[in-house]
Amino acid sequence: MNLIPQWTQLWKMYSVQLAALLTLLNTAAYFWPGFQVFVGPELFAAVNSLLAAGIAVVRAIQQPALTTPTA
């Protein structure tokens, strides 16, 4: 398996950051019942859907800082 160039800088990618946010949000909702009191299931589902769609959208955005070779 070949890794992408500059794989150590993956954390800078918008899609990776958004996916991490989505993971954190879902983990908080699962392990913290108090979170579910403030956020209804409809709102939570809507936010989840928007963030998931956002991952696909920001994946298509070119990030010049990632394509520039670092010395």
CHARMM-style PDB file with segment names, atoms N, HN, CA, C and O in Angstrom:
ATOM      1  N   MET     1       0.845  -1.169   0.000  1.00  0.00      PROA
ATOM      2  CA  MET     1       0.000   0.000   0.000  1.00  0.00      PROA
ATOM      3  C   MET     1       0.897   1.241   0.000  1.00  0.00      PROA
ATOM      4  O   MET     1       1.805   1.361   0.822  1.00  0.00      PROA
ATOM      5  N   ASN     2       0.636   2.140  -0.913  1.00  0.00      PROA
ATOM      6  HN  ASN     2      -0.102   2.042  -1.581  1.00  0.00      PROA
ATOM      7  CA  ASN     2       1.393   3.387  -1.001  1.00  0.00      PROA
ATOM      8  C   ASN     2       0.611   4.501  -0.325  1.00  0.00      PROA
ATOM      9  O   ASN     2      -0.578   4.687  -0.582  1.00  0.00      PROA
ATOM     10  N   LEU     3       1.291   5.238   0.539  1.00  0.00      PROA
ATOM     11  HN  LEU     3       2.257   5.088   0.748  1.00  0.00      PROA
ATOM     12  CA  LEU     3       0.667   6.377   1.190  1.00  0.00      PROA
ATOM     13  C   LEU     3       0.750   7.597   0.286  1.00  0.00      PROA
ATOM     14  O   LEU     3       1.593   7.668  -0.609  1.00  0.00      PROA
ATOM     15  N   ILE     4      -0.134   8.554   0.531  1.00  0.00      PROA
ATOM     16  HN  ILE     4      -0.819   8.496   1.257  1.00  0.00      PROA
ATOM     17  CA  ILE     4      -0.107   9.781  -0.266  1.00  0.00      PROA
ATOM     18  C   ILE     4       1.115  10.602   0.124  1.00  0.00      PROA
ATOM     19  O   ILE     4       1.612  10.465   1.242  1.00  0.00      PROA
ATOM     20  N   PRO     5       1.607  11.450  -0.771  1.00  0.00      PROA
ATOM     21  CA  PRO     5       2.754  12.293  -0.420  1.00  0.00      PROA
ATOM     22  C   PRO     5       2.414  13.201   0.763  1.00  0.00      PROA
ATOM     23  O   PRO     5       1.279  13.660   0.895  1.00  0.00      PROA
ATOM     24  N   GLN     6       3.360  13.445   1.582  1.00  0.00      PROA
ATOM     25  HN  GLN     6       4.281  13.072   1.474  1.00  0.00      PROA
ATOM     26  CA  GLN     6       3.220  14.278   2.781  1.00  0.00      PROA
ATOM     27  C   GLN     6       2.083  13.799   3.685  1.00  0.00      PROA
ATOM     28  O   GLN     6       1.301  14.607   4.186  1.00  0.00      PROA
ATOM     29  N   TRP     7       1.995  12.502   3.887  1.00  0.00      PROA
ATOM     30  HN  TRP     7       2.630  11.846   3.480  1.00  0.00      PROA
ATOM     31  CA  TRP     7       0.917  11.941   4.709  1.00  0.00      PROA
ATOM     32  C   TRP     7       0.996  12.413   6.149  1.00  0.00      PROA
ATOM     33  O   TRP     7       0.005  12.343   6.875  1.00  0.00      PROA
ATOM     34  N   THR     8       2.159  12.894   6.576  1.00  0.00      PROA
ATOM     35  HN  THR     8       2.964  12.951   5.986  1.00  0.00      PROA
ATOM     36  CA  THR     8       2.282  13.372   7.958  1.00  0.00      PROA
ATOM     37  C   THR     8       1.552  14.699   8.164  1.00  0.00      PROA
ATOM     38  O   THR     8       1.367  15.131   9.302  1.00  0.00      PROA
ATOM     39  N   GLN     9       1.143  15.340   7.090  1.00  0.00      PROA
ATOM     40  HN  GLN     9       1.294  14.990   6.166  1.00  0.00      PROA
ATOM     41  CA  GLN     9       0.432  16.610   7.185  1.00  0.00      PROA
ATOM     42  C   GLN     9      -1.074  16.447   6.969  1.00  0.00      PROA
ATOM     43  O   GLN     9      -1.773  17.422   6.697  1.00  0.00      PROA
ATOM     44  N   LEU    10      -1.568  15.219   7.090  1.00  0.00      PROA
ATOM     45  HN  LEU    10      -1.000  14.427   7.312  1.00  0.00      PROA
ATOM     46  CA  LEU    10      -2.998  14.975   6.875  1.00  0.00      PROA
ATOM     47  C   LEU    10      -3.881  15.799   7.791  1.00  0.00      PROA
ATOM     48  O   LEU    10      -4.973  16.206   7.395  1.00  0.00      PROA
ATOM     49  N   TRP    11      -3.432  16.050   8.997  1.00  0.00      PROA
ATOM     50  HN  TRP    11      -2.545  15.719   9.320  1.00  0.00      PROA
ATOM     51  CA  TRP    11      -4.245  16.793   9.955  1.00  0.00      PROA
ATOM     52  C   TRP    11      -4.563  18.204   9.466  1.00  0.00      PROA
ATOM     53  O   TRP    11      -5.484  18.834   9.986  1.00  0.00      PROA
ATOM     54  N   LYS    12      -3.828  18.713   8.486  1.00  0.00      PROA
ATOM     55  HN  LYS    12      -3.080  18.201   8.064  1.00  0.00      PROA
ATOM     56  CA  LYS    12      -4.080  20.044   7.940  1.00  0.00      PROA
ATOM     57  C   LYS    12      -5.228  20.051   6.932  1.00  0.00      PROA
ATOM     58  O   LYS    12      -5.758  21.114   6.609  1.00  0.00      PROA
ATOM     59  N   MET    13      -5.615  18.882   6.436  1.00  0.00      PROA
ATOM     60  HN  MET    13      -5.184  18.019   6.699  1.00  0.00      PROA
ATOM     61  CA  MET    13      -6.674  18.817   5.428  1.00  0.00      PROA
ATOM     62  C   MET    13      -8.025  19.137   6.056  1.00  0.00      PROA
ATOM     63  O   MET    13      -8.352  18.648   7.138  1.00  0.00      PROA
ATOM     64  N   TYR    14      -8.802  19.963   5.365  1.00  0.00      PROA
ATOM     65  HN  TYR    14      -8.536  20.360   4.487  1.00  0.00      PROA
ATOM     66  CA  TYR    14     -10.114  20.354   5.874  1.00  0.00      PROA
ATOM     67  C   TYR    14     -11.013  19.139   6.084  1.00  0.00      PROA
ATOM     68  O   TYR    14     -11.747  19.071   7.070  1.00  0.00      PROA
ATOM     69  N   SER    15     -10.959  18.187   5.165  1.00  0.00      PROA
ATOM     70  HN  SER    15     -10.363  18.242   4.363  1.00  0.00      PROA
ATOM     71  CA  SER    15     -11.830  17.019   5.287  1.00  0.00      PROA
ATOM     72  C   SER    15     -11.472  16.181   6.511  1.00  0.00      PROA
ATOM     73  O   SER    15     -12.360  15.623   7.156  1.00  0.00      PROA
ATOM     74  N   VAL    16     -10.207  16.088   6.833  1.00  0.00      PROA
ATOM     75  HN  VAL    16      -9.486  16.541   6.310  1.00  0.00      PROA
ATOM     76  CA  VAL    16      -9.777  15.334   8.020  1.00  0.00      PROA
ATOM     77  C   VAL    16     -10.211  16.076   9.280  1.00  0.00      PROA
ATOM     78  O   VAL    16     -10.652  15.448  10.243  1.00  0.00      PROA
ATOM     79  N   GLN    17     -10.094  17.386   9.287  1.00  0.00      PROA
ATOM     80  HN  GLN    17      -9.736  17.896   8.505  1.00  0.00      PROA
ATOM     81  CA  GLN    17     -10.514  18.172  10.441  1.00  0.00      PROA
ATOM     82  C   GLN    17     -12.014  18.064  10.660  1.00  0.00      PROA
ATOM     83  O   GLN    17     -12.472  17.934  11.795  1.00  0.00      PROA
ATOM     84  N   LEU    18     -12.783  18.119   9.571  1.00  0.00      PROA
ATOM     85  HN  LEU    18     -12.411  18.224   8.649  1.00  0.00      PROA
ATOM     86  CA  LEU    18     -14.238  18.012   9.675  1.00  0.00      PROA
ATOM     87  C   LEU    18     -14.653  16.612  10.117  1.00  0.00      PROA
ATOM     88  O   LEU    18     -15.593  16.466  10.898  1.00  0.00      PROA
ATOM     89  N   ALA    19     -13.976  15.601   9.636  1.00  0.00      PROA
ATOM     90  HN  ALA    19     -13.212  15.720   9.001  1.00  0.00      PROA
ATOM     91  CA  ALA    19     -14.268  14.234  10.057  1.00  0.00      PROA
ATOM     92  C   ALA    19     -13.950  14.046  11.541  1.00  0.00      PROA
ATOM     93  O   ALA    19     -14.674  13.343  12.246  1.00  0.00      PROA
ATOM     94  N   ALA    20     -12.882  14.665  12.009  1.00  0.00      PROA
ATOM     95  HN  ALA    20     -12.294  15.235  11.436  1.00  0.00      PROA
ATOM     96  CA  ALA    20     -12.538  14.593  13.433  1.00  0.00      PROA
ATOM     97  C   ALA    20     -13.604  15.291  14.273  1.00  0.00      PROA
ATOM     98  O   ALA    20     -13.965  14.804  15.345  1.00  0.00      PROA
ATOM     99  N   LEU    21     -14.105  16.421  13.798  1.00  0.00      PROA
ATOM    100  HN  LEU    21     -13.811  16.816  12.927  1.00  0.00      PROA
ATOM    101  CA  LEU    21     -15.174  17.126  14.496  1.00  0.00      PROA
ATOM    102  C   LEU    21     -16.438  16.274  14.567  1.00  0.00      PROA
ATOM    103  O   LEU    21     -17.090  16.205  15.609  1.00  0.00      PROA
ATOM    104  N   LEU    22     -16.776  15.633  13.465  1.00  0.00      PROA
ATOM    105  HN  LEU    22     -16.246  15.690  12.618  1.00  0.00      PROA
ATOM    106  CA  LEU    22     -17.946  14.767  13.425  1.00  0.00      PROA
ATOM    107  C   LEU    22     -17.776  13.587  14.376  1.00  0.00      PROA
ATOM    108  O   LEU    22     -18.725  13.208  15.062  1.00  0.00      PROA
ATOM    109  N   THR    23     -16.607  13.015  14.426  1.00  0.00      PROA
ATOM    110  HN  THR    23     -15.836  13.323  13.868  1.00  0.00      PROA
ATOM    111  CA  THR    23     -16.332  11.906  15.340  1.00  0.00      PROA
ATOM    112  C   THR    23     -16.438  12.365  16.790  1.00  0.00      PROA
ATOM    113  O   THR    23     -17.019  11.665  17.620  1.00  0.00      PROA
ATOM    114  N   LEU    24     -15.892  13.512  17.095  1.00  0.00      PROA
ATOM    115  HN  LEU    24     -15.420  14.081  16.421  1.00  0.00      PROA
ATOM    116  CA  LEU    24     -15.956  14.051  18.449  1.00  0.00      PROA
ATOM    117  C   LEU    24     -17.402  14.329  18.859  1.00  0.00      PROA
ATOM    118  O   LEU    24     -17.799  14.031  19.986  1.00  0.00      PROA
ATOM    119  N   LEU    25     -18.174  14.890  17.959  1.00  0.00      PROA
ATOM    120  HN  LEU    25     -17.852  15.131  17.044  1.00  0.00      PROA
ATOM    121  CA  LEU    25     -19.578  15.185  18.232  1.00  0.00      PROA
ATOM    122  C   LEU    25     -20.368  13.905  18.507  1.00  0.00      PROA
ATOM    123  O   LEU    25     -21.156  13.852  19.451  1.00  0.00      PROA
ATOM    124  N   ASN    26     -20.160  12.887  17.693  1.00  0.00      PROA
ATOM    125  HN  ASN    26     -19.520  12.931  16.926  1.00  0.00      PROA
ATOM    126  CA  ASN    26     -20.869  11.626  17.887  1.00  0.00      PROA
ATOM    127  C   ASN    26     -20.426  10.911  19.156  1.00  0.00      PROA
ATOM    128  O   ASN    26     -21.242  10.288  19.835  1.00  0.00      PROA
ATOM    129  N   THR    27     -19.153  10.997  19.475  1.00  0.00      PROA
ATOM    130  HN  THR    27     -18.490  11.503  18.923  1.00  0.00      PROA
ATOM    131  CA  THR    27     -18.659  10.383  20.706  1.00  0.00      PROA
ATOM    132  C   THR    27     -19.250  11.086  21.924  1.00  0.00      PROA
ATOM    133  O   THR    27     -19.641  10.431  22.890  1.00  0.00      PROA
ATOM    134  N   ALA    28     -19.314  12.403  21.882  1.00  0.00      PROA
ATOM    135  HN  ALA    28     -18.996  12.935  21.097  1.00  0.00      PROA
ATOM    136  CA  ALA    28     -19.899  13.152  22.998  1.00  0.00      PROA
ATOM    137  C   ALA    28     -21.374  12.796  23.171  1.00  0.00      PROA
ATOM    138  O   ALA    28     -21.847  12.647  24.297  1.00  0.00      PROA
ATOM    139  N   ALA    29     -22.089  12.662  22.081  1.00  0.00      PROA
ATOM    140  HN  ALA    29     -21.705  12.784  21.166  1.00  0.00      PROA
ATOM    141  CA  ALA    29     -23.515  12.333  22.163  1.00  0.00      PROA
ATOM    142  C   ALA    29     -23.732  10.927  22.695  1.00  0.00      PROA
ATOM    143  O   ALA    29     -24.716  10.672  23.390  1.00  0.00      PROA
ATOM    144  N   TYR    30     -22.848  10.033  22.384  1.00  0.00      PROA
ATOM    145  HN  TYR    30     -22.048  10.240  21.820  1.00  0.00      PROA
ATOM    146  CA  TYR    30     -22.998   8.647  22.819  1.00  0.00      PROA
ATOM    147  C   TYR    30     -22.660   8.471  24.301  1.00  0.00      PROA
ATOM    148  O   TYR    30     -23.381   7.795  25.034  1.00  0.00      PROA
ATOM    149  N   PHE    31     -21.566   9.082  24.729  1.00  0.00      PROA
ATOM    150  HN  PHE    31     -20.980   9.631  24.134  1.00  0.00      PROA
ATOM    151  CA  PHE    31     -21.089   8.857  26.086  1.00  0.00      PROA
ATOM    152  C   PHE    31     -21.590   9.875  27.112  1.00  0.00      PROA
ATOM    153  O   PHE    31     -21.396   9.680  28.312  1.00  0.00      PROA
ATOM    154  N   TRP    32     -22.216  10.932  26.670  1.00  0.00      PROA
ATOM    155  HN  TRP    32     -22.374  11.090  25.696  1.00  0.00      PROA
ATOM    156  CA  TRP    32     -22.649  11.969  27.593  1.00  0.00      PROA
ATOM    157  C   TRP    32     -24.147  12.198  27.443  1.00  0.00      PROA
ATOM    158  O   TRP    32     -24.568  12.991  26.600  1.00  0.00      PROA
ATOM    159  N   PRO    33     -24.957  11.517  28.245  1.00  0.00      PROA
ATOM    160  CA  PRO    33     -26.411  11.655  28.140  1.00  0.00      PROA
ATOM    161  C   PRO    33     -26.894  13.088  28.359  1.00  0.00      PROA
ATOM    162  O   PRO    33     -27.943  13.466  27.836  1.00  0.00      PROA
ATOM    163  N   GLY    34     -26.162  13.879  29.111  1.00  0.00      PROA
ATOM    164  HN  GLY    34     -25.310  13.572  29.536  1.00  0.00      PROA
ATOM    165  CA  GLY    34     -26.540  15.274  29.314  1.00  0.00      PROA
ATOM    166  C   GLY    34     -26.547  16.068  28.023  1.00  0.00      PROA
ATOM    167  O   GLY    34     -27.296  17.036  27.888  1.00  0.00      PROA
ATOM    168  N   PHE    35     -25.724  15.668  27.081  1.00  0.00      PROA
ATOM    169  HN  PHE    35     -25.116  14.881  27.190  1.00  0.00      PROA
ATOM    170  CA  PHE    35     -25.671  16.318  25.764  1.00  0.00      PROA
ATOM    171  C   PHE    35     -26.998  16.131  25.031  1.00  0.00      PROA
ATOM    172  O   PHE    35     -27.458  17.021  24.316  1.00  0.00      PROA
ATOM    173  N   GLN    36     -27.593  14.977  25.220  1.00  0.00      PROA
ATOM    174  HN  GLN    36     -27.219  14.254  25.801  1.00  0.00      PROA
ATOM    175  CA  GLN    36     -28.839  14.651  24.520  1.00  0.00      PROA
ATOM    176  C   GLN    36     -30.017  15.450  25.057  1.00  0.00      PROA
ATOM    177  O   GLN    36     -31.038  15.571  24.380  1.00  0.00      PROA
ATOM    178  N   VAL    37     -29.893  15.997  26.263  1.00  0.00      PROA
ATOM    179  HN  VAL    37     -29.064  15.898  26.813  1.00  0.00      PROA
ATOM    180  CA  VAL    37     -30.957  16.824  26.825  1.00  0.00      PROA
ATOM    181  C   VAL    37     -31.038  18.157  26.086  1.00  0.00      PROA
ATOM    182  O   VAL    37     -32.130  18.673  25.850  1.00  0.00      PROA
ATOM    183  N   PHE    38     -29.890  18.709  25.722  1.00  0.00      PROA
ATOM    184  HN  PHE    38     -29.003  18.289  25.913  1.00  0.00      PROA
ATOM    185  CA  PHE    38     -29.850  20.021  25.077  1.00  0.00      PROA
ATOM    186  C   PHE    38     -30.068  19.954  23.570  1.00  0.00      PROA
ATOM    187  O   PHE    38     -30.528  20.924  22.969  1.00  0.00      PROA
ATOM    188  N   VAL    39     -29.748  18.842  22.965  1.00  0.00      PROA
ATOM    189  HN  VAL    39     -29.375  18.053  23.454  1.00  0.00      PROA
ATOM    190  CA  VAL    39     -29.849  18.705  21.513  1.00  0.00      PROA
ATOM    191  C   VAL    39     -30.832  17.579  21.197  1.00  0.00      PROA
ATOM    192  O   VAL    39     -30.609  16.426  21.567  1.00  0.00      PROA
ATOM    193  N   GLY    40     -31.903  17.921  20.522  1.00  0.00      PROA
ATOM    194  HN  GLY    40     -32.084  18.858  20.222  1.00  0.00      PROA
ATOM    195  CA  GLY    40     -32.904  16.919  20.156  1.00  0.00      PROA
ATOM    196  C   GLY    40     -32.399  16.011  19.053  1.00  0.00      PROA
ATOM    197  O   GLY    40     -31.442  16.349  18.357  1.00  0.00      PROA
ATOM    198  N   PRO    41     -33.037  14.854  18.887  1.00  0.00      PROA
ATOM    199  CA  PRO    41     -32.584  13.915  17.866  1.00  0.00      PROA
ATOM    200  C   PRO    41     -32.685  14.457  16.439  1.00  0.00      PROA
ATOM    201  O   PRO    41     -31.866  14.119  15.584  1.00  0.00      PROA
ATOM    202  N   GLU    42     -33.692  15.300  16.185  1.00  0.00      PROA
ATOM    203  HN  GLU    42     -34.357  15.575  16.879  1.00  0.00      PROA
ATOM    204  CA  GLU    42     -33.835  15.863  14.829  1.00  0.00      PROA
ATOM    205  C   GLU    42     -32.692  16.814  14.506  1.00  0.00      PROA
ATOM    206  O   GLU    42     -32.129  16.775  13.413  1.00  0.00      PROA
ATOM    207  N   LEU    43     -32.353  17.673  15.475  1.00  0.00      PROA
ATOM    208  HN  LEU    43     -32.810  17.705  16.364  1.00  0.00      PROA
ATOM    209  CA  LEU    43     -31.252  18.613  15.259  1.00  0.00      PROA
ATOM    210  C   LEU    43     -29.926  17.876  15.138  1.00  0.00      PROA
ATOM    211  O   LEU    43     -29.097  18.207  14.290  1.00  0.00      PROA
ATOM    212  N   PHE    44     -29.733  16.887  15.982  1.00  0.00      PROA
ATOM    213  HN  PHE    44     -30.406  16.619  16.672  1.00  0.00      PROA
ATOM    214  CA  PHE    44     -28.498  16.117  15.932  1.00  0.00      PROA
ATOM    215  C   PHE    44     -28.347  15.403  14.594  1.00  0.00      PROA
ATOM    216  O   PHE    44     -27.256  15.376  14.024  1.00  0.00      PROA
ATOM    217  N   ALA    45     -29.437  14.824  14.088  1.00  0.00      PROA
ATOM    218  HN  ALA    45     -30.323  14.845  14.551  1.00  0.00      PROA
ATOM    219  CA  ALA    45     -29.395  14.154  12.793  1.00  0.00      PROA
ATOM    220  C   ALA    45     -29.107  15.152  11.665  1.00  0.00      PROA
ATOM    221  O   ALA    45     -28.369  14.842  10.730  1.00  0.00      PROA
ATOM    222  N   ALA    46     -29.688  16.339  11.758  1.00  0.00      PROA
ATOM    223  HN  ALA    46     -30.287  16.591  12.517  1.00  0.00      PROA
ATOM    224  CA  ALA    46     -29.456  17.357  10.730  1.00  0.00      PROA
ATOM    225  C   ALA    46     -28.001  17.811  10.733  1.00  0.00      PROA
ATOM    226  O   ALA    46     -27.390  17.946   9.673  1.00  0.00      PROA
ATOM    227  N   VAL    47     -27.443  18.048  11.919  1.00  0.00      PROA
ATOM    228  HN  VAL    47     -27.939  17.938  12.781  1.00  0.00      PROA
ATOM    229  CA  VAL    47     -26.041  18.468  12.021  1.00  0.00      PROA
ATOM    230  C   VAL    47     -25.120  17.365  11.515  1.00  0.00      PROA
ATOM    231  O   VAL    47     -24.149  17.640  10.811  1.00  0.00      PROA
ATOM    232  N   ASN    48     -25.421  16.122  11.870  1.00  0.00      PROA
ATOM    233  HN  ASN    48     -26.210  15.899  12.442  1.00  0.00      PROA
ATOM    234  CA  ASN    48     -24.632  14.992  11.383  1.00  0.00      PROA
ATOM    235  C   ASN    48     -24.645  14.917   9.864  1.00  0.00      PROA
ATOM    236  O   ASN    48     -23.605  14.715   9.238  1.00  0.00      PROA
ATOM    237  N   SER    49     -25.810  15.077   9.279  1.00  0.00      PROA
ATOM    238  HN  SER    49     -26.655  15.242   9.788  1.00  0.00      PROA
ATOM    239  CA  SER    49     -25.937  15.006   7.822  1.00  0.00      PROA
ATOM    240  C   SER    49     -25.177  16.135   7.141  1.00  0.00      PROA
ATOM    241  O   SER    49     -24.492  15.920   6.141  1.00  0.00      PROA
ATOM    242  N   LEU    50     -25.303  17.335   7.688  1.00  0.00      PROA
ATOM    243  HN  LEU    50     -25.860  17.509   8.500  1.00  0.00      PROA
ATOM    244  CA  LEU    50     -24.602  18.473   7.092  1.00  0.00      PROA
ATOM    245  C   LEU    50     -23.089  18.329   7.201  1.00  0.00      PROA
ATOM    246  O   LEU    50     -22.368  18.638   6.252  1.00  0.00      PROA
ATOM    247  N   LEU    51     -22.602  17.863   8.347  1.00  0.00      PROA
ATOM    248  HN  LEU    51     -23.188  17.612   9.118  1.00  0.00      PROA
ATOM    249  CA  LEU    51     -21.165  17.679   8.486  1.00  0.00      PROA
ATOM    250  C   LEU    51     -20.649  16.573   7.570  1.00  0.00      PROA
ATOM    251  O   LEU    51     -19.570  16.696   6.991  1.00  0.00      PROA
ATOM    252  N   ALA    52     -21.420  15.493   7.439  1.00  0.00      PROA
ATOM    253  HN  ALA    52     -22.297  15.394   7.909  1.00  0.00      PROA
ATOM    254  CA  ALA    52     -21.006  14.410   6.544  1.00  0.00      PROA
ATOM    255  C   ALA    52     -20.959  14.890   5.095  1.00  0.00      PROA
ATOM    256  O   ALA    52     -20.025  14.561   4.363  1.00  0.00      PROA
ATOM    257  N   ALA    53     -21.956  15.662   4.678  1.00  0.00      PROA
ATOM    258  HN  ALA    53     -22.715  15.929   5.273  1.00  0.00      PROA
ATOM    259  CA  ALA    53     -21.950  16.217   3.328  1.00  0.00      PROA
ATOM    260  C   ALA    53     -20.816  17.233   3.172  1.00  0.00      PROA
ATOM    261  O   ALA    53     -20.203  17.337   2.110  1.00  0.00      PROA
ATOM    262  N   GLY    54     -20.552  17.973   4.237  1.00  0.00      PROA
ATOM    263  HN  GLY    54     -21.050  17.889   5.100  1.00  0.00      PROA
ATOM    264  CA  GLY    54     -19.466  18.945   4.209  1.00  0.00      PROA
ATOM    265  C   GLY    54     -18.111  18.311   4.001  1.00  0.00      PROA
ATOM    266  O   GLY    54     -17.235  18.909   3.376  1.00  0.00      PROA
ATOM    267  N   ILE    55     -17.927  17.107   4.516  1.00  0.00      PROA
ATOM    268  HN  ILE    55     -18.639  16.621   5.023  1.00  0.00      PROA
ATOM    269  CA  ILE    55     -16.662  16.396   4.314  1.00  0.00      PROA
ATOM    270  C   ILE    55     -16.420  16.174   2.826  1.00  0.00      PROA
ATOM    271  O   ILE    55     -15.312  16.383   2.332  1.00  0.00      PROA
ATOM    272  N   ALA    56     -17.458  15.750   2.116  1.00  0.00      PROA
ATOM    273  HN  ALA    56     -18.358  15.580   2.517  1.00  0.00      PROA
ATOM    274  CA  ALA    56     -17.321  15.524   0.674  1.00  0.00      PROA
ATOM    275  C   ALA    56     -17.044  16.830  -0.070  1.00  0.00      PROA
ATOM    276  O   ALA    56     -16.250  16.859  -1.010  1.00  0.00      PROA
ATOM    277  N   VAL    57     -17.693  17.895   0.351  1.00  0.00      PROA
ATOM    278  HN  VAL    57     -18.338  17.871   1.115  1.00  0.00      PROA
ATOM    279  CA  VAL    57     -17.515  19.188  -0.322  1.00  0.00      PROA
ATOM    280  C   VAL    57     -16.105  19.735  -0.091  1.00  0.00      PROA
ATOM    281  O   VAL    57     -15.437  20.145  -1.040  1.00  0.00      PROA
ATOM    282  N   VAL    58     -15.653  19.743   1.156  1.00  0.00      PROA
ATOM    283  HN  VAL    58     -16.196  19.409   1.927  1.00  0.00      PROA
ATOM    284  CA  VAL    58     -14.329  20.313   1.413  1.00  0.00      PROA
ATOM    285  C   VAL    58     -13.213  19.431   0.881  1.00  0.00      PROA
ATOM    286  O   VAL    58     -12.088  19.896   0.697  1.00  0.00      PROA
ATOM    287  N   ARG    59     -13.512  18.171   0.634  1.00  0.00      PROA
ATOM    288  HN  ARG    59     -14.426  17.794   0.784  1.00  0.00      PROA
ATOM    289  CA  ARG    59     -12.501  17.283   0.039  1.00  0.00      PROA
ATOM    290  C   ARG    59     -12.156  17.741  -1.375  1.00  0.00      PROA
ATOM    291  O   ARG    59     -11.048  17.509  -1.857  1.00  0.00      PROA
ATOM    292  N   ALA    60     -13.107  18.390  -2.031  1.00  0.00      PROA
ATOM    293  HN  ALA    60     -14.007  18.579  -1.640  1.00  0.00      PROA
ATOM    294  CA  ALA    60     -12.894  18.854  -3.400  1.00  0.00      PROA
ATOM    295  C   ALA    60     -12.169  20.203  -3.462  1.00  0.00      PROA
ATOM    296  O   ALA    60     -11.730  20.619  -4.534  1.00  0.00      PROA
ATOM    297  N   ILE    61     -12.041  20.879  -2.329  1.00  0.00      PROA
ATOM    298  HN  ILE    61     -12.398  20.541  -1.458  1.00  0.00      PROA
ATOM    299  CA  ILE    61     -11.362  22.177  -2.292  1.00  0.00      PROA
ATOM    300  C   ILE    61      -9.854  21.962  -2.347  1.00  0.00      PROA
ATOM    301  O   ILE    61      -9.291  21.190  -1.571  1.00  0.00      PROA
ATOM    302  N   GLN    62      -9.218  22.653  -3.272  1.00  0.00      PROA
ATOM    303  HN  GLN    62      -9.675  23.280  -3.903  1.00  0.00      PROA
ATOM    304  CA  GLN    62      -7.763  22.547  -3.372  1.00  0.00      PROA
ATOM    305  C   GLN    62      -7.125  23.384  -2.272  1.00  0.00      PROA
ATOM    306  O   GLN    62      -7.499  24.537  -2.054  1.00  0.00      PROA
ATOM    307  N   GLN    63      -6.172  22.797  -1.592  1.00  0.00      PROA
ATOM    308  HN  GLN    63      -5.868  21.861  -1.769  1.00  0.00      PROA
ATOM    309  CA  GLN    63      -5.466  23.496  -0.529  1.00  0.00      PROA
ATOM    310  C   GLN    63      -4.011  23.664  -0.938  1.00  0.00      PROA
ATOM    311  O   GLN    63      -3.221  22.726  -0.830  1.00  0.00      PROA
ATOM    312  N   PRO    64      -3.653  24.859  -1.409  1.00  0.00      PROA
ATOM    313  CA  PRO    64      -2.290  25.086  -1.912  1.00  0.00      PROA
ATOM    314  C   PRO    64      -1.208  24.796  -0.868  1.00  0.00      PROA
ATOM    315  O   PRO    64      -0.115  24.360  -1.231  1.00  0.00      PROA
ATOM    316  N   ALA    65      -1.481  25.021   0.389  1.00  0.00      PROA
ATOM    317  HN  ALA    65      -2.369  25.375   0.684  1.00  0.00      PROA
ATOM    318  CA  ALA    65      -0.478  24.800   1.424  1.00  0.00      PROA
ATOM    319  C   ALA    65      -0.085  23.324   1.516  1.00  0.00      PROA
ATOM    320  O   ALA    65       1.016  23.007   1.967  1.00  0.00      PROA
ATOM    321  N   LEU    66      -0.961  22.432   1.100  1.00  0.00      PROA
ATOM    322  HN  LEU    66      -1.855  22.690   0.734  1.00  0.00      PROA
ATOM    323  CA  LEU    66      -0.667  21.013   1.158  1.00  0.00      PROA
ATOM    324  C   LEU    66       0.099  20.524  -0.065  1.00  0.00      PROA
ATOM    325  O   LEU    66       0.822  19.532   0.015  1.00  0.00      PROA
ATOM    326  N   THR    67      -0.050  21.200  -1.179  1.00  0.00      PROA
ATOM    327  HN  THR    67      -0.637  22.006  -1.244  1.00  0.00      PROA
ATOM    328  CA  THR    67       0.621  20.784  -2.402  1.00  0.00      PROA
ATOM    329  C   THR    67       2.006  21.398  -2.533  1.00  0.00      PROA
ATOM    330  O   THR    67       2.795  20.967  -3.374  1.00  0.00      PROA
ATOM    331  N   THR    68       2.310  22.394  -1.718  1.00  0.00      PROA
ATOM    332  HN  THR    68       1.669  22.744  -1.035  1.00  0.00      PROA
ATOM    333  CA  THR    68       3.628  23.025  -1.760  1.00  0.00      PROA
ATOM    334  C   THR    68       4.633  22.144  -1.047  1.00  0.00      PROA
ATOM    335  O   THR    68       4.418  21.786   0.111  1.00  0.00      PROA
ATOM    336  N   PRO    69       5.731  21.782  -1.711  1.00  0.00      PROA
ATOM    337  CA  PRO    69       6.727  20.945  -1.043  1.00  0.00      PROA
ATOM    338  C   PRO    69       7.357  21.673   0.140  1.00  0.00      PROA
ATOM    339  O   PRO    69       7.653  22.866   0.073  1.00  0.00      PROA
ATOM    340  N   THR    70       7.549  20.936   1.207  1.00  0.00      PROA
ATOM    341  HN  THR    70       7.308  19.967   1.261  1.00  0.00      PROA
ATOM    342  CA  THR    70       8.192  21.517   2.378  1.00  0.00      PROA
ATOM    343  C   THR    70       9.639  21.033   2.456  1.00  0.00      PROA
ATOM    344  O   THR    70       9.942  19.891   2.110  1.00  0.00      PROA
ATOM    345  N   ALA    71      10.493  21.885   2.898  1.00  0.00      PROA
ATOM    346  HN  ALA    71      10.247  22.813   3.179  1.00  0.00      PROA
ATOM    347  CA  ALA    71      11.912  21.538   2.972  1.00  0.00      PROA
ATOM    348  C   ALA    71      12.294  21.054   4.341  1.00  0.00      PROA
ATOM    349  OT1 ALA    71      13.455  20.719   4.576  1.00  0.00      PROA
TER     350      ALA     71
END
